[in-house]
């Protein structure tokens, strides 16, 4: 965070400052558990927690000041600041105050902001883009998946004058969120990875969900760049209404950046060729990466496209991908004793992502072992959940899975559809909890098995991965 006094921060947010205002916070925090001494604590009021209740804990952790809303109705938070003798900034809404501060910081620097949204692949695309850009720029990127109305502004407060590019993951679960995030982050480049049946619980249809994704591009300036998945029907629909300069990426449709000759190197990674078409001419670039699966080709194409639009050479951008490894819980491969391989994709799941994961399981294979799928409920699908899981059962049958282990009620629906599907001869086991599945799977795994673990975050399938790791150990 750039040096700013509490007095100037209060002015930016339109807040009232009580106490000395010359102190300069080292950063901002919305969580008293992770707050570092010298940071400014924002008492955010969320759907499940009221940060004002943790004001005393923030003071004890070393907060240099507190930002609170409506001090009269929250005397405990104000009292905590007074007793500690630290400044207090009162605003009408603490979340809005954080967002306004972030928007001010973003516009105070001549930094190029890349905003990434989509149903799947946001975090991996963010990490690929960050890594590629670091070959030419000083880059700031959002940590983890800080991608919502709380996390995105918090990430922006970490910008400093040294940064030349900023890569942000932008998520949403309802209409209006990406409109607000576009206002705050003001992206120079927007990336749309895909639009599939994820997080449909708050939407009437896939098209309605896509309209909410389109808010990012509707909120971008006319002189900005949009990067779109040209193989995705909803992405193309959003592209048709975009006012800025558009770049398309694809594998199946001719695009500005088109990938071909995809080759899977077991689970060690993959290679492909990128054809860049522009003004009637084209050039070709070879790409080698440590990510396995066609879905990661789209992520890589978009990272390369963003780098190219910021002035990087295509060959240099492609070369940067060769030494980046998949993130934990997002496609990382664990090599365990006995030739056991675990493809850990346990962070999240939706119908589109599951299709890609099953395709990888089918293509990778494992000589001398079984193809095993450990999967959990795909959550937040609303009324589409039952049908999506019936279709999942049919997809599992088509993928040639030898053993399917489901966790959760909806996973039971998928297993039932698997049993009824033609060629659905996979062995099946169903568990109510991830811990039960973890203990059973650790005892049932055989040497040479390839085990794909994938499910929504709320199912906690990382327990299966952890138990397999504990039981077998790494090679």
DAUR-V932579 format. One record per pair of residues at least 24 apart in sequence whose ideal C-beta (glycine too) atoms are under 7 Angstrom apart, sorted by the first residue. I is the first residue (numbers start at 1). J is the second residue. D is the distance in Angstrom with one decimal. If there is no record, write none. Layout:
# DAUR-V932579
I;J;D  I;J;D
This chain:
# DAUR-V932579
1;25;6.8  1;26;6.9  1;27;4.9  1;28;6.7  1;157;5.5  1;158;6.0  1;160;7.0  2;105;6.9  2;160;5.4  2;161;6.3  6;65;5.4  6;87;5.2  6;89;6.7  9;89;7.0  9;101;6.3  10;89;4.7  12;100;6.5  12;101;5.5  12;104;4.9  13;91;5.2  13;97;4.0  13;100;5.4  13;101;5.7  14;91;6.8  15;89;4.4  15;90;5.7  15;91;4.1  15;97;6.2  16;90;4.7  17;87;6.3  17;89;5.4  18;87;6.5  18;88;4.4  19;86;6.7  19;87;3.5  19;88;6.0  20;87;5.9  21;87;6.5  23;64;5.5  23;65;6.9  23;87;6.7  25;64;5.2  25;65;6.8  27;157;6.9  27;158;6.8  28;98;7.0  28;154;6.2  28;157;4.5  30;150;6.1  30;154;6.3  32;57;4.0  32;58;4.2  32;61;5.8  35;61;4.5  35;63;6.0  37;62;3.0  38;62;6.4  38;64;5.2  39;63;6.2  39;64;6.7  40;64;6.0  40;65;5.2  40;67;6.4  41;66;5.2  41;67;6.8  42;67;4.6  42;94;5.1  42;97;7.0  42;98;5.0  43;67;6.4  43;68;4.9  43;77;5.8  43;94;5.4  44;94;5.3  44;95;5.4  44;150;6.3  45;69;6.9  45;94;6.6  45;95;7.0  51;94;7.0  52;76;7.0  52;77;4.2  55;80;4.3  56;80;4.4  59;84;4.6  59;86;6.7  65;89;6.5  67;91;6.3  67;94;5.5  67;97;5.9  68;94;6.6  69;93;5.6  69;94;4.7  95;149;6.8  95;150;7.0  98;153;5.0  98;154;7.0  99;153;4.7  99;184;5.3  101;157;6.4  102;153;3.4  102;156;3.9  102;157;5.5  102;184;5.5  103;183;6.8  103;184;4.7  105;156;5.7  105;157;5.8  105;159;5.5  106;156;5.1  106;159;6.7  106;185;6.2  106;186;6.0  107;186;6.7  109;159;5.7  109;161;6.3  109;163;6.7  111;159;6.3  111;163;5.2  111;164;6.2  111;165;6.4  111;166;5.1  112;164;6.8  112;165;4.9  112;188;4.8  112;310;5.9  113;166;4.8  113;168;6.5  113;185;5.6  113;186;6.4  113;187;4.8  113;188;5.4  114;165;6.9  114;167;4.8  114;168;6.8  114;187;6.4  114;189;4.5  114;191;6.6  114;306;5.4  115;168;5.1  115;170;4.8  115;185;5.4  115;187;3.6  115;190;5.2  115;216;6.3  116;168;6.8  116;169;5.4  116;170;6.3  116;191;4.4  116;193;6.9  117;170;4.5  117;171;6.9  117;178;6.5  117;192;6.1  117;213;5.9  117;216;5.4  118;192;5.5  118;193;3.0  118;194;5.0  118;195;6.9  119;194;5.4  119;195;5.6  119;196;4.4  119;198;4.1  119;350;5.9  119;352;6.1  120;193;6.6  120;194;6.0  120;196;6.5  120;198;6.6  120;350;6.0  120;352;5.8  120;353;4.3  121;193;4.2  121;194;6.6  121;295;6.4  121;298;6.8  121;299;5.0  122;147;6.7  122;169;4.8  122;171;6.7  122;193;6.1  123;169;5.9  123;327;6.8  123;330;6.3  124;296;6.7  124;299;5.0  124;327;6.7  124;330;5.7  125;191;6.4  125;193;5.6  125;299;4.3  125;302;5.5  125;303;6.2  126;167;5.4  126;169;4.7  127;327;6.2  128;299;5.5  128;300;5.9  128;303;3.8  128;321;6.5  128;324;6.5  129;167;5.0  129;303;4.3  129;306;5.2  130;167;4.8  131;320;6.0  131;324;4.7  132;303;4.9  132;304;6.7  132;307;4.7  132;317;5.0  132;320;4.4  132;321;6.5  133;165;5.1  133;167;6.9  133;307;5.7  133;310;6.9  135;312;6.9  135;316;6.0  135;320;4.7  136;312;5.2  137;164;4.2  137;165;4.4  138;162;5.4  138;163;5.5  138;164;4.9  139;163;6.9  139;165;4.8  139;167;6.4  140;166;4.8  141;167;4.2  142;168;5.1  142;169;5.3  145;169;6.0  147;171;3.8  149;177;6.0  149;180;6.3  149;181;6.9  152;181;5.5  152;184;6.5  152;185;6.3  153;184;5.7  156;184;6.9  156;185;6.6  165;310;6.7  170;216;6.3  172;212;5.9  173;199;5.5  173;202;5.8  174;202;4.9  175;212;4.9  178;212;6.5  178;213;6.7  178;215;4.0  178;216;4.4  179;215;4.4  179;219;5.4  182;215;6.8  182;216;5.3  182;219;3.0  182;220;6.1  183;219;6.3  187;220;5.8  187;224;6.5  188;224;5.5  188;225;6.9  189;224;6.7  189;225;4.7  189;227;6.6  189;306;5.5  189;309;6.1  190;216;5.4  190;217;5.5  190;220;5.5  190;224;6.7  190;226;4.9  191;227;4.6  191;302;5.0  191;306;6.5  192;228;5.2  192;229;6.3  192;235;5.3  192;238;6.3  193;229;6.1  193;298;6.5  193;299;6.8  193;302;6.6  194;229;5.2  194;232;4.9  194;235;6.5  194;352;6.2  195;232;5.9  195;234;3.6  195;235;5.8  196;350;5.8  196;351;5.9  196;352;2.9  197;350;6.2  197;351;4.6  197;352;6.7  197;381;6.3  197;384;6.0  197;388;6.1  198;350;3.5  198;380;7.0  199;380;4.8  200;380;6.9  200;381;5.1  200;382;4.6  200;384;5.3  201;380;4.7  201;381;6.6  201;382;3.9  206;234;6.7  210;234;4.1  210;237;6.6  210;238;6.3  213;238;6.5  214;238;4.4  214;241;6.8  217;242;4.9  220;244;6.1  225;309;5.1  227;302;5.2  227;305;4.8  227;306;6.2  229;298;5.7  230;255;4.3  247;305;5.0  247;309;6.6  249;298;6.4  249;301;3.8  249;302;5.6  249;305;5.8  251;294;6.9  251;297;6.1  257;301;5.0  257;304;6.5  257;305;5.4  259;297;5.0  259;301;5.9  262;294;6.3  262;297;6.2  264;292;6.0  264;363;5.4  264;364;6.5  266;364;6.2  267;292;5.1  267;333;4.6  267;341;6.2  267;343;6.6  267;364;5.5  272;297;5.8  274;301;6.8  274;304;6.7  274;318;6.7  276;314;5.9  283;314;6.9  285;314;4.9  285;315;5.6  285;318;4.9  287;318;4.7  287;321;6.1  288;322;5.0  289;321;4.5  289;322;6.4  290;324;6.5  290;325;5.1  290;326;6.7  291;326;5.5  291;331;6.2  292;360;6.0  292;364;6.7  293;331;6.8  293;356;5.9  293;360;4.1  294;356;6.4  294;359;6.5  295;356;3.8  329;462;6.0  334;465;7.0  334;469;6.2  335;474;6.3  335;475;4.7  336;468;6.5  336;469;6.8  336;472;4.1  336;473;6.6  336;474;6.1  336;475;6.6  337;472;5.0  337;473;5.4  337;475;5.7  338;447;3.7  338;472;6.4  339;369;6.8  339;447;5.3  339;448;4.6  340;445;6.0  340;447;6.4  340;449;5.5  340;472;5.7  341;366;6.5  341;450;4.9  341;451;7.0  342;451;4.9  342;453;6.5  342;465;6.0  342;468;5.6  343;450;7.0  343;451;6.9  343;452;4.6  343;453;6.9  344;453;5.7  344;465;4.9  345;452;6.6  345;453;6.5  345;454;4.5  346;453;4.8  346;454;6.4  346;455;6.3  346;461;4.2  346;462;4.8  346;465;5.8  347;457;6.4  348;456;5.8  348;457;5.2  349;376;6.9  349;378;4.9  349;454;5.1  349;455;5.1  349;456;4.9  350;378;5.6  351;378;6.4  351;388;5.0  354;378;6.8  354;392;6.0  354;454;6.5  355;395;6.3  357;452;6.0  357;454;5.2  358;395;5.6  358;396;6.7  358;399;4.2  361;399;5.9  361;401;6.9  361;450;7.0  361;452;4.8  362;399;4.6  362;400;5.7  364;450;6.4  366;448;5.9  366;449;6.6  366;450;3.7  368;448;4.1  369;446;6.4  369;447;6.8  369;448;2.8  369;449;4.3  369;450;6.0  370;402;3.9  370;403;5.6  370;446;6.7  370;449;5.0  371;400;6.4  371;401;5.2  371;402;5.1  371;450;5.7  372;402;6.5  372;403;4.5  372;449;5.4  372;450;6.7  372;451;4.3  372;452;7.0  373;401;4.9  373;404;5.0  373;405;6.9  373;452;5.2  374;405;4.5  374;437;6.4  374;441;6.0  374;451;6.3  374;453;4.7  374;461;6.5  374;464;5.3  375;406;5.8  375;411;6.1  375;454;5.4  375;455;5.5  376;407;4.3  376;408;5.1  376;411;5.8  376;434;6.8  376;455;2.5  376;456;6.0  376;459;3.2  376;461;5.2  377;408;3.5  377;409;6.7  377;410;4.1  377;411;5.4  377;455;6.6  377;456;5.9  377;459;5.7  378;410;6.9  378;456;5.6  379;456;4.0  379;458;5.3  385;410;5.8  386;413;6.0  389;413;4.2  389;414;4.4  390;417;4.4  393;417;2.7  393;418;3.9  393;421;6.2  394;421;4.9  396;426;6.7  397;421;3.8  397;423;5.5  397;424;3.8  397;426;7.0  401;426;4.7  402;426;5.8  402;427;6.8  403;427;4.7  404;428;5.3  405;429;5.0  405;437;5.7  405;441;6.0  406;430;5.0  407;431;5.2  407;433;6.9  407;434;5.3  407;437;4.8  407;455;6.4  407;459;5.6  407;461;6.6  408;459;5.6  434;459;5.8  434;460;4.6  434;461;5.3  434;463;4.5  434;464;6.2  435;463;5.6  437;464;5.7  438;463;4.5  438;464;4.4  438;467;3.8  439;467;6.5  441;468;6.6  442;467;4.6  442;468;5.6  442;471;4.2
